[in-house]
């Protein structure tokens, strides 16, 4: 069982520049991948997207790569023909306007098109170094997800065990429920009728009432859901959605038990169980 929450960051340098790689992972219903890279490696986005897709099953992933502190100077090309044209035109304007101040050569060099700096290119070695660092960042993020997943599994096991413990307590609380209801119903009818109640008719009414109050089927289904939940926690792969579905079914059975049981003690236990199941579902939403 893995969590969908993870984080890793590394900063390194090559012979060309320094760079950083950051990977954030958050919970999501599906696999969402966002890649933010400098313009110089923009054409690598699709490869990086596929790399993450191969390593992660679910979660919202954000990969950030930053390149800075270039140590390799970029070659500069000077357009001598453009300098001559600019200089001739400027001298012509000087003469026409009668400008006394001499034309400075450095002012020509500031004009557009005189110099051109070649685009930086990432060497094969630097590219390989970046991808190796991305691999290490992915490994660290996955390791964090596994550790958080182990903590979630431990917490889930505790919550499920507490729910199972409440089931036994509820069964004990319902043992004398029918008997108590029978006496209560007898007294109420006698008070209204003012005479002794026919036991046959009373037993019929009690039987109908007992059937309505019977929670044995709900308890059986709830136990079955709990057993499946425990087994699934030990299984590999993407189990988050399945666990959440089972928790939802557990909530349905507990809610029915609460509706059928007109008992204050059981009502308190039902509230506690519902609270546990809500915490379970919250955990499941962060499980891969």
TASUL-V5840 format. One line per field, one symbol per residue. psi: psi as a letter, one per 40 degrees, with the letter a starting at -180 (. if undefined). A space follows every 10 residues. Layout:
psi->???
This chain:
psi->hiiehiiihi hiiaediiii hhhihiiida hhhhhhiidd fdeedddddd ddddeidiih hhhhhhhigh ehihihhhgd dddddddddd ddddddefhd hihhddddee iiedihhiii hhiddddddd dddddddddd dddddddddd dddddddddd dddddddddd dddededddd dddddddddd dddeiiihdd dddddddddd ddeheddddd dddddddddd dddeiaahed dddddddddd dddddddddd hghddddddd dddddddddd ddddeeh.
